[in-house]
Amino acid sequence: MHIICILVVLCLNVSYGHESCDRKEMEDTICSLCSQRKESLSGHQIAFYAYMSKNVPINTISKYKTLVYDRVETNAGNGYDVRSGKFTAPESGIYVFHTSTAAYDKSYSTIEVVKNGEVKDVTFSDAMDHNDRAAASSMTILSLTKGEIVFVRVGLAYGGNKLESNQYNRMSFSGFKLT
């Protein structure tokens, strides 16, 4: 709105002879200001945070099964799909992803962060030898082009009773666009 007011004042000054510039110069100025405004508005926020609403029994998972985090707290940019558990990059850039996993009661599991079918990070939550919990987390920085997919899946090793997601630990998957 300020740009329009400035341009109106500029045009009035030119028409009354207070300032000398030709039509081409004014058009170039207007185009330049519009381009600057579009550039400042183009990079919108992209961020998501989703978690498991309950414990995950080990007998319900399998090797390479995609984990679907069913409670979504934040999904700015709509990149996370709660039905598939996958994040699709709404635009190209550098993204940061985080996972947290907890195994409980003689349980264990590897968790993989996967980009376009390729494993980019692995964690191991290991409470195999004790009746307590063990937590693991990862932070993975990836360069994505628009449309590329990142998700979390069960890795090669898993067993025991359950992965924990409750009032003590929360299994989660989150991410945001850094640049």
N, C-alpha and C positions, 0 to 999 in steps of 0.2 A: 504494500500500500504506500509506503514511504517513497518507493521508487517511482510510482505513478505520479505522486505529488511533485517530486523533483522534476520529472519530465514535463509536467504541465507548466511549472514555473519557468523552466528552461525554454519551452516553446513560446510562452508569453513574452519573455525577454527578447527572444529572437524576433518575434513578430513586431515588437515595438522598437527594434533597432538597438537595444541595450547591449546585446552580445552578438558577435558575428560568427556564425558557423553555418555551414551549408547543410542541406538535407541529408546528404550521404554521411556526414560526420555524426549527425543526430541518430540516424539509423544504426550506425556502427556502435554508438554508445548504448543505445537501447538493447541491441543484440548482445553486447558484452555483459550488461547488467543482468539480463534474463539468463544467460548461460551461467553466470556466477551463482545466481539464485537456485537454478536447477541442480547444480553440482552440490550445493550445501544441503539440499533436501533429499538427494538420492539415496544416501546411506542410512536406511532405517535400522532399528535395533532388531537383532536376532538373538534369542536366548530361550532355553527351555530347561525345565526341571521336572522329572517324573520319578516316581518311586513305586515299590511294591506295597500294596495295601495290606498284605498278610504274609505269613511265612510261606516258603515254597518247599513242599515235601520233595525229598530227593527222588522218590519213585515217580514223580511227575515230569522229571527232566530227562534229557538224553544228550549224548555227545552232539555238539554243534546246534543244539536247539536255541533259537533266538529267544532272548528274554524280553517279555513284554511288560513294561512298567506301566501299571494300569491307573495310577493316580497322577494326574498332571496338575501341577501347581502353577507353572509358567510355560507359555508357549508363544512368545513374541516372534512374529514372522511365520508362525504355523509350520515350522520345519519338522516337528516331532509328530509321528502318526501313532496314536494310542492303540489302534487296532493291530498294527504290525510290529510295533516296538522300534521302528526305524526312523532315523533322522535323514531328511533329504535337504541338502543345502539350497536355500531359496536364492542365494547369489554367491558368486565366487569370493574367496577370501581365506584368511587364516582363522581357524576355529580351535577352541580349547574344549576338550571333553573330559568329564570326570565320572568315574564309577565308584561305588562303594558296595561291598558285599560282606556278609557275615555268615559264617558257618557255626552251628551250635550242636552240642550233644553228640560228640564223636562223628562229626560230619566234615566234609571237605569238598572243595570245588575250585577248578580253574575257571576264570572268566576272561573272555577275549573281546577286545575292541576291534571291530572289523570295518574296513573301508573298501567298498566295491569288491567284496569277496576275499580281501587280503588282510591277514591278521597284522594289526599295528601295535597292539599292546596286550599283555597278559598279566593277570594277578592270580594269586593262590591263597585262598582262605582255608586254613588248615587247623581244625579242632579234632583231628582224627584220633589223637592219643589221649584226649581228656574230655570231661563232661562240661566243659565251659565253652565260651565262644571265642572265635578268632575272626578278626576283621581285616579286610584288605581293601585298598583303594588305588586308583590310578588317575593320573592326569596326562592326557595325550594331546599334543598340539599337531594339527594336520592342516595342510593346504588343500582346499576343496574348490572345485569348479562347480558352477551352478548345476544342480541335478545329481551330484554324487551322493552316495548313501553311506551312512555310518550306523552301526548297530552293535549290540552287546549279545554275546552268545556263551553258552556253556562250552568249556574247552575239553581237553582229552581226559582229565582226571575229575571224578566226582564220586561221592559215595556217602554212606551214613544215613542220617535221618532227615535233616532239614537245613535250608538256608534261612537265616533269620531276618525278618522285617516286621518290627513291632515297636513297642514303646521303648525298647532298649537299644535297638539297632535298626537302621533303615537301609534297605537295598535301594540304590538310586542310580540314575543315569541323567546327566545334565551336560549342557554345553552352551557356548556363546561364540559369536563372531568377534574376533579380536580386531582385525583390520579388513 
